[in-house]
Amino acid sequence: MSLTRRRFTQILASTLFLHHLPSFAQSVKFWASLTLPEAQNITRIVSAGAPADLLLLAVAPEKMVGFSSFDFARQALIP
């Protein structure tokens, strides 16, 4: 793939745009213009579904409280 003028301009524009994204993430604002405090120390995490279970198991298994997709009715079937 050769580097054309259009492709170079696209790469330059996306680099300049993506460079400023972390500065936008410094403070989270609600729709009611309330500023949320930043998390200091996350010790326990509860997932919201099966995909989140897998993601949290891969990223921070020691902080998980439990599985949201665990079927307690079938708990007796587990050896």
MMTF fields as JSON, N, C-alpha, C and O atoms, coordinates in Angstrom:
{
  "mmtfVersion": "1.0.0",
  "mmtfProducer": "UNKNOWN",
  "numBonds": 315,
  "numAtoms": 316,
  "numGroups": 79,
  "numChains": 1,
  "numModels": 1,
  "chainsPerModel": [1],
  "groupsPerChain": [79],
  "chainIdList": ["A"],
  "bondAtomList": [4, 2, 8, 6, 12, 10, 16, 14, 20, 18, 24, 22, 28, 26, 32, 30, 36, 34, 40, 38, 44, 42, 48, 46, 52, 50, 56, 54, 60, 58, 64, 62, 68, 66, 72, 70, 76, 74, 80, 78, 84, 82, 88, 86, 92, 90, 96, 94, 100, 98, 104, 102, 108, 106, 112, 110, 116, 114, 120, 118, 124, 122, 128, 126, 132, 130, 136, 134, 140, 138, 144, 142, 148, 146, 152, 150, 156, 154, 160, 158, 164, 162, 168, 166, 172, 170, 176, 174, 180, 178, 184, 182, 188, 186, 192, 190, 196, 194, 200, 198, 204, 202, 208, 206, 212, 210, 216, 214, 220, 218, 224, 222, 228, 226, 232, 230, 236, 234, 240, 238, 244, 242, 248, 246, 252, 250, 256, 254, 260, 258, 264, 262, 268, 266, 272, 270, 276, 274, 280, 278, 284, 282, 288, 286, 292, 290, 296, 294, 300, 298, 304, 302, 308, 306, 312, 310],
  "bondOrderList": [1, 1, 1, 1, 1, 1, 1, 1, 1, 1, 1, 1, 1, 1, 1, 1, 1, 1, 1, 1, 1, 1, 1, 1, 1, 1, 1, 1, 1, 1, 1, 1, 1, 1, 1, 1, 1, 1, 1, 1, 1, 1, 1, 1, 1, 1, 1, 1, 1, 1, 1, 1, 1, 1, 1, 1, 1, 1, 1, 1, 1, 1, 1, 1, 1, 1, 1, 1, 1, 1, 1, 1, 1, 1, 1, 1, 1, 1],
  "groupList": [{"groupName": "MET", "atomNameList": ["N", "CA", "C", "O"], "elementList": ["N", "C", "C", "O"], "formalChargeList": [0, 0, 0, 0], "bondAtomList": [1, 0, 2, 1, 3, 2], "bondOrderList": [1, 1, 2], "singleLetterCode": "M", "chemCompType": "L-PEPTIDE LINKING"}, {"groupName": "SER", "atomNameList": ["N", "CA", "C", "O"], "elementList": ["N", "C", "C", "O"], "formalChargeList": [0, 0, 0, 0], "bondAtomList": [1, 0, 2, 1, 3, 2], "bondOrderList": [1, 1, 2], "singleLetterCode": "S", "chemCompType": "L-PEPTIDE LINKING"}, {"groupName": "LEU", "atomNameList": ["N", "CA", "C", "O"], "elementList": ["N", "C", "C", "O"], "formalChargeList": [0, 0, 0, 0], "bondAtomList": [1, 0, 2, 1, 3, 2], "bondOrderList": [1, 1, 2], "singleLetterCode": "L", "chemCompType": "L-PEPTIDE LINKING"}, {"groupName": "THR", "atomNameList": ["N", "CA", "C", "O"], "elementList": ["N", "C", "C", "O"], "formalChargeList": [0, 0, 0, 0], "bondAtomList": [1, 0, 2, 1, 3, 2], "bondOrderList": [1, 1, 2], "singleLetterCode": "T", "chemCompType": "L-PEPTIDE LINKING"}, {"groupName": "ARG", "atomNameList": ["N", "CA", "C", "O"], "elementList": ["N", "C", "C", "O"], "formalChargeList": [0, 0, 0, 0], "bondAtomList": [1, 0, 2, 1, 3, 2], "bondOrderList": [1, 1, 2], "singleLetterCode": "R", "chemCompType": "L-PEPTIDE LINKING"}, {"groupName": "PHE", "atomNameList": ["N", "CA", "C", "O"], "elementList": ["N", "C", "C", "O"], "formalChargeList": [0, 0, 0, 0], "bondAtomList": [1, 0, 2, 1, 3, 2], "bondOrderList": [1, 1, 2], "singleLetterCode": "F", "chemCompType": "L-PEPTIDE LINKING"}, {"groupName": "GLN", "atomNameList": ["N", "CA", "C", "O"], "elementList": ["N", "C", "C", "O"], "formalChargeList": [0, 0, 0, 0], "bondAtomList": [1, 0, 2, 1, 3, 2], "bondOrderList": [1, 1, 2], "singleLetterCode": "Q", "chemCompType": "L-PEPTIDE LINKING"}, {"groupName": "ILE", "atomNameList": ["N", "CA", "C", "O"], "elementList": ["N", "C", "C", "O"], "formalChargeList": [0, 0, 0, 0], "bondAtomList": [1, 0, 2, 1, 3, 2], "bondOrderList": [1, 1, 2], "singleLetterCode": "I", "chemCompType": "L-PEPTIDE LINKING"}, {"groupName": "ALA", "atomNameList": ["N", "CA", "C", "O"], "elementList": ["N", "C", "C", "O"], "formalChargeList": [0, 0, 0, 0], "bondAtomList": [1, 0, 2, 1, 3, 2], "bondOrderList": [1, 1, 2], "singleLetterCode": "A", "chemCompType": "L-PEPTIDE LINKING"}, {"groupName": "HIS", "atomNameList": ["N", "CA", "C", "O"], "elementList": ["N", "C", "C", "O"], "formalChargeList": [0, 0, 0, 0], "bondAtomList": [1, 0, 2, 1, 3, 2], "bondOrderList": [1, 1, 2], "singleLetterCode": "H", "chemCompType": "L-PEPTIDE LINKING"}, {"groupName": "PRO", "atomNameList": ["N", "CA", "C", "O"], "elementList": ["N", "C", "C", "O"], "formalChargeList": [0, 0, 0, 0], "bondAtomList": [1, 0, 2, 1, 3, 2], "bondOrderList": [1, 1, 2], "singleLetterCode": "P", "chemCompType": "L-PEPTIDE LINKING"}, {"groupName": "VAL", "atomNameList": ["N", "CA", "C", "O"], "elementList": ["N", "C", "C", "O"], "formalChargeList": [0, 0, 0, 0], "bondAtomList": [1, 0, 2, 1, 3, 2], "bondOrderList": [1, 1, 2], "singleLetterCode": "V", "chemCompType": "L-PEPTIDE LINKING"}, {"groupName": "LYS", "atomNameList": ["N", "CA", "C", "O"], "elementList": ["N", "C", "C", "O"], "formalChargeList": [0, 0, 0, 0], "bondAtomList": [1, 0, 2, 1, 3, 2], "bondOrderList": [1, 1, 2], "singleLetterCode": "K", "chemCompType": "L-PEPTIDE LINKING"}, {"groupName": "TRP", "atomNameList": ["N", "CA", "C", "O"], "elementList": ["N", "C", "C", "O"], "formalChargeList": [0, 0, 0, 0], "bondAtomList": [1, 0, 2, 1, 3, 2], "bondOrderList": [1, 1, 2], "singleLetterCode": "W", "chemCompType": "L-PEPTIDE LINKING"}, {"groupName": "GLU", "atomNameList": ["N", "CA", "C", "O"], "elementList": ["N", "C", "C", "O"], "formalChargeList": [0, 0, 0, 0], "bondAtomList": [1, 0, 2, 1, 3, 2], "bondOrderList": [1, 1, 2], "singleLetterCode": "E", "chemCompType": "L-PEPTIDE LINKING"}, {"groupName": "ASN", "atomNameList": ["N", "CA", "C", "O"], "elementList": ["N", "C", "C", "O"], "formalChargeList": [0, 0, 0, 0], "bondAtomList": [1, 0, 2, 1, 3, 2], "bondOrderList": [1, 1, 2], "singleLetterCode": "N", "chemCompType": "L-PEPTIDE LINKING"}, {"groupName": "GLY", "atomNameList": ["N", "CA", "C", "O"], "elementList": ["N", "C", "C", "O"], "formalChargeList": [0, 0, 0, 0], "bondAtomList": [1, 0, 2, 1, 3, 2], "bondOrderList": [1, 1, 2], "singleLetterCode": "G", "chemCompType": "PEPTIDE LINKING"}, {"groupName": "ASP", "atomNameList": ["N", "CA", "C", "O"], "elementList": ["N", "C", "C", "O"], "formalChargeList": [0, 0, 0, 0], "bondAtomList": [1, 0, 2, 1, 3, 2], "bondOrderList": [1, 1, 2], "singleLetterCode": "D", "chemCompType": "L-PEPTIDE LINKING"}],
  "groupTypeList": [0, 1, 2, 3, 4, 4, 4, 5, 3, 6, 7, 2, 8, 1, 3, 2, 5, 2, 9, 9, 2, 10, 1, 5, 8, 6, 1, 11, 12, 5, 13, 8, 1, 2, 3, 2, 10, 14, 8, 6, 15, 7, 3, 4, 7, 11, 1, 8, 16, 8, 10, 8, 17, 2, 2, 2, 2, 8, 11, 8, 10, 14, 12, 0, 11, 16, 5, 1, 1, 5, 17, 5, 8, 4, 6, 8, 2, 7, 10],
  "groupIdList": [1, 2, 3, 4, 5, 6, 7, 8, 9, 10, 11, 12, 13, 14, 15, 16, 17, 18, 19, 20, 21, 22, 23, 24, 25, 26, 27, 28, 29, 30, 31, 32, 33, 34, 35, 36, 37, 38, 39, 40, 41, 42, 43, 44, 45, 46, 47, 48, 49, 50, 51, 52, 53, 54, 55, 56, 57, 58, 59, 60, 61, 62, 63, 64, 65, 66, 67, 68, 69, 70, 71, 72, 73, 74, 75, 76, 77, 78, 79],
  "secStructList": [7, 7, 7, 7, 2, 2, 2, 2, 2, 2, 2, 2, 2, 2, 2, 2, 2, 2, 2, 6, 2, 2, 2, 2, 6, 1, 1, 7, 5, 7, 6, 6, 1, 7, 5, 7, 7, 7, 7, 7, 7, 7, 7, 7, 5, 7, 7, 1, 1, 2, 2, 2, 2, 2, 2, 2, 2, 2, 2, 7, 4, 4, 4, 5, 7, 7, 7, 1, 1, 7, 7, 4, 4, 4, 4, 4, 4, 7, 7],
  "xCoordList": [0.847, 0.0, 0.894, 1.703, 0.729, 1.555, 0.945, -0.267, 1.794, 1.357, 1.029, 1.911, -0.262, -0.702, -0.885, -0.806, -1.126, -1.335, -2.603, -2.634, -3.643, -4.893, -4.701, -5.182, -4.003, -3.763, -2.904, -3.163, -1.898, -1.05, -1.86, -1.67, -2.757, -3.602, -4.541, -4.767, -5.091, -5.961, -5.205, -5.713, -4.009, -3.203, -2.832, -2.892, -2.457, -2.094, -3.289, -3.154, -4.45, -5.647, -6.08, -6.453, -6.036, -6.436, -5.432, -5.822, -4.165, -3.162, -3.361, -3.27, -3.631, -3.869, -5.144, -5.198, -6.174, -7.426, -7.258, -7.695, -6.63, -6.482, -5.497, -5.537, -4.631, -3.662, -4.356, -3.857, -5.485, -6.182, -7.229, -7.823, -7.48, -8.502, -8.217, -9.159, -6.996, -6.783, -7.1, -7.493, -6.941, -7.268, -8.766, -9.208, -9.559, -11.007, -11.465, -12.528, -10.697, -11.093, -10.703, -10.935, -10.137, -9.707, -10.874, -10.793, -11.937, -13.102, -14.337, -14.572, -15.12, -16.335, -17.491, -17.641, -18.296, -19.429, -20.725, -20.864, -21.673, -23.011, -23.791, -23.345, -24.942, -25.828, -26.351, -26.759, -26.346, -26.808, -25.653, -25.774, -24.548, -23.329, -22.743, -22.18, -22.877, -22.224, -20.907, -20.846, -19.884, -18.583, -18.414, -18.577, -18.087, -17.859, -16.434, -15.518, -16.235, -14.858, -14.142, -14.772, -12.858, -12.075, -11.902, -11.799, -11.871, -11.72, -10.311, -9.329, -10.215, -8.913, -8.309, -7.202, -9.046, -8.536, -9.709, -10.582, -9.742, -10.815, -10.412, -9.391, -11.228, -10.888, -11.775, -11.318, -13.051, -13.966, -14.764, -15.127, -15.03, -15.731, -16.854, -16.669, -18.024, -19.151, -19.425, -19.556, -19.511, -19.747, -21.24, -22.08, -21.551, -22.94, -23.475, -24.662, -22.659, -23.124, -22.0, -20.869, -22.341, -21.369, -20.143, -19.029, -20.288, -19.078, -18.197, -16.97, -18.83, -18.052, -17.351, -16.252, -17.973, -17.319, -15.995, -14.973, -16.02, -14.805, -13.741, -12.554, -14.17, -13.211, -12.57, -11.358, -13.373, -12.823, -11.95, -10.974, -12.285, -11.421, -10.055, -9.045, -10.024, -8.756, -7.957, -6.728, -8.634, -7.944, -7.647, -6.512, -8.658, -8.481, -9.273, -10.289, -8.834, -9.607, -9.59, -10.518, -8.562, -8.478, -9.442, -9.696, -9.981, -10.894, -12.365, -13.244, -12.643, -14.033, -14.709, -14.139, -15.942, -16.737, -17.452, -17.553, -17.946, -18.655, -18.975, -18.617, -19.66, -20.05, -21.514, -22.351, -21.829, -23.223, -23.949, -25.174, -23.22, -23.856, -23.859, -24.185, -23.504, -23.467, -24.882, -25.63, -25.255, -26.593, -26.577, -26.061, -27.141, -27.123, -28.043, -27.879, -29.003, -29.882, -29.113, -29.456, -28.09, -27.281, -26.024, -25.136, -25.936, -24.75, -24.55, -23.414, -25.63, -25.531, -24.942, -24.416, -25.015, -24.493, -22.984, -22.37, -22.384, -20.938, -20.241, -20.533, -19.325, -18.662, -17.689, -17.062],
  "yCoordList": [-1.172, 0.0, 1.236, 1.443, 2.023, 3.221, 4.355, 4.424, 5.214, 6.346, 7.52, 8.152, 7.787, 8.906, 10.146, 10.079, 11.248, 12.498, 12.416, 12.91, 11.79, 11.647, 10.754, 11.075, 9.642, 8.717, 9.388, 9.228, 10.126, 10.838, 11.857, 11.991, 12.571, 13.552, 12.864, 13.381, 11.712, 10.962, 10.498, 10.602, 9.993, 9.529, 10.692, 10.569, 11.803, 12.978, 13.51, 13.854, 13.577, 14.082, 13.148, 13.611, 11.839, 10.902, 10.896, 10.733, 11.071, 11.143, 12.377, 12.305, 13.501, 14.723, 14.625, 15.138, 13.971, 13.813, 12.847, 13.137, 11.702, 10.689, 11.111, 10.581, 12.039, 12.52, 13.25, 13.243, 13.871, 14.655, 13.862, 14.403, 12.61, 11.824, 11.615, 11.716, 11.334, 11.178, 12.433, 12.331, 13.591, 14.808, 14.956, 15.568, 14.408, 14.446, 13.474, 13.671, 12.444, 11.425, 11.772, 10.96, 12.913, 13.277, 13.406, 12.915, 14.038, 14.168, 13.73, 14.158, 12.875, 12.361, 13.248, 13.55, 13.659, 14.521, 13.784, 13.107, 13.932, 13.395, 14.256, 15.337, 13.782, 14.586, 15.787, 16.778, 15.719, 16.83, 17.752, 18.563, 17.633, 18.427, 18.286, 19.237, 17.112, 16.809, 16.108, 15.26, 16.439, 15.819, 14.653, 14.806, 13.492, 12.31, 12.322, 12.749, 11.863, 11.764, 10.594, 9.602, 10.711, 9.629, 8.518, 8.779, 7.289, 6.14, 6.121, 6.225, 5.993, 5.99, 4.587, 4.366, 3.649, 2.294, 1.335, 1.294, 0.572, -0.379, -1.701, -2.283, -2.18, -3.417, -4.583, -5.726, -4.317, -5.396, -4.98, -3.815, -5.965, -5.703, -6.716, -7.904, -6.237, -7.103, -6.913, -5.784, -8.012, -7.902, -7.794, -8.059, -7.398, -7.177, -8.268, -8.252, -9.199, -10.246, -11.192, -11.059, -12.158, -13.184, -12.618, -13.033, -11.701, -11.149, -10.387, -10.427, -9.698, -8.973, -9.944, -9.658, -11.091, -12.12, -12.543, -12.613, -12.822, -13.275, -12.185, -12.457, -10.961, -9.859, -9.636, -9.441, -9.662, -9.447, -10.611, -10.406, -11.826, -12.967, -12.823, -13.255, -12.224, -12.037, -10.875, -10.93, -9.82, -8.603, -8.582, -8.326, -8.849, -8.73, -9.809, -9.5, -11.065, -12.125, -12.037, -12.513, -11.442, -11.368, -10.348, -10.362, -9.468, -8.436, -8.789, -8.052, -9.91, -10.288, -10.789, -11.567, -10.328, -10.774, -12.069, -12.96, -12.186, -13.379, -13.287, -12.325, -14.317, -14.37, -13.983, -14.495, -13.108, -12.737, -13.754, -13.855, -14.507, -15.471, -16.887, -17.835, -17.043, -18.367, -18.811, -18.077, -19.996, -20.53, -21.356, -22.474, -20.807, -21.486, -22.702, -23.572, -22.784, -23.953, -25.186, -26.309, -24.985, -26.108, -26.328, -27.074, -25.707, -25.825, -27.257, -27.695, -27.985, -29.368, -30.281, -31.344, -29.9, -30.736, -30.628, -31.451, -29.631, -29.446, -30.418, -30.424, -31.24, -32.225, -31.587, -32.283],
  "zCoordList": [0.0, 0.0, 0.0, 0.904, -1.006, -1.106, -0.291, -0.093, 0.159, 0.976, 0.059, -0.52, -0.05, -0.875, -0.005, 1.222, -0.645, 0.082, 0.938, 2.065, 0.392, 1.14, 2.362, 3.449, 2.189, 3.306, 4.379, 5.572, 3.964, 4.911, 5.707, 6.916, 5.042, 5.727, 6.709, 7.803, 6.345, 7.248, 8.483, 9.599, 8.292, 9.423, 10.329, 11.552, 9.749, 10.534, 11.323, 12.497, 10.688, 11.369, 12.489, 13.567, 12.253, 13.304, 14.454, 15.611, 14.157, 15.222, 16.085, 17.31, 15.452, 16.217, 17.042, 18.159, 16.505, 17.238, 18.407, 19.521, 18.159, 19.205, 20.288, 21.398, 19.985, 20.964, 22.113, 23.239, 21.845, 22.862, 23.63, 24.563, 23.283, 23.977, 25.46, 26.246, 25.906, 27.35, 28.149, 29.311, 27.569, 28.308, 28.493, 29.465, 27.576, 27.739, 28.817, 29.406, 29.085, 30.047, 31.477, 32.373, 31.727, 33.075, 34.032, 35.158, 33.63, 34.498, 33.735, 32.604, 34.364, 33.754, 34.188, 35.372, 33.238, 33.565, 33.278, 32.259, 34.201, 34.02, 33.057, 32.67, 32.676, 31.84, 32.615, 32.009, 33.934, 34.762, 35.132, 36.05, 34.431, 34.625, 36.028, 36.571, 36.601, 37.877, 37.58, 36.689, 38.291, 38.083, 39.047, 40.258, 38.5, 39.32, 39.848, 39.145, 41.069, 41.567, 40.897, 40.528, 40.745, 40.163, 41.19, 42.388, 40.716, 41.6, 42.185, 41.45, 43.477, 44.137, 44.165, 43.674, 44.743, 44.875, 44.73, 45.596, 43.66, 43.419, 44.042, 43.677, 44.995, 45.694, 45.296, 45.291, 44.957, 44.585, 43.352, 43.19, 42.484, 41.233, 41.082, 41.344, 40.656, 40.319, 38.837, 38.366, 38.105, 36.668, 36.374, 37.234, 35.142, 34.752, 33.838, 33.511, 33.42, 32.526, 32.162, 32.63, 31.311, 30.934, 30.208, 30.527, 29.257, 28.628, 29.619, 29.529, 30.554, 31.563, 32.504, 32.979, 32.778, 33.593, 32.97, 33.652, 31.68, 30.999, 30.965, 31.15, 30.729, 30.687, 32.049, 32.141, 33.103, 34.442, 34.891, 35.613, 34.475, 34.788, 34.124, 34.678, 32.953, 32.258, 32.828, 32.858, 33.281, 33.695, 35.187, 35.588, 36.017, 37.473, 38.203, 38.825, 38.145, 38.802, 40.323, 40.977, 40.891, 42.35, 42.934, 44.139, 42.107, 42.598, 42.394, 42.84, 41.722, 41.452, 42.711, 43.475, 42.915, 44.056, 43.713, 44.556, 42.498, 42.055, 40.578, 39.899, 40.099, 38.695, 38.571, 39.314, 37.664, 37.468, 36.608, 36.674, 35.805, 34.912, 35.481, 34.767, 36.743, 37.354, 37.678, 38.323, 37.24, 37.468, 38.751, 38.768, 39.821, 41.107, 41.134, 41.99, 40.221, 40.159, 39.692, 40.063, 38.893, 38.405, 39.24, 38.827, 40.384, 41.224, 41.702, 41.881, 41.909, 42.375, 41.308, 41.639, 40.046, 38.97, 38.817, 38.137, 39.438, 39.332, 40.28, 41.475, 39.767, 40.651, 41.609, 42.407]
}
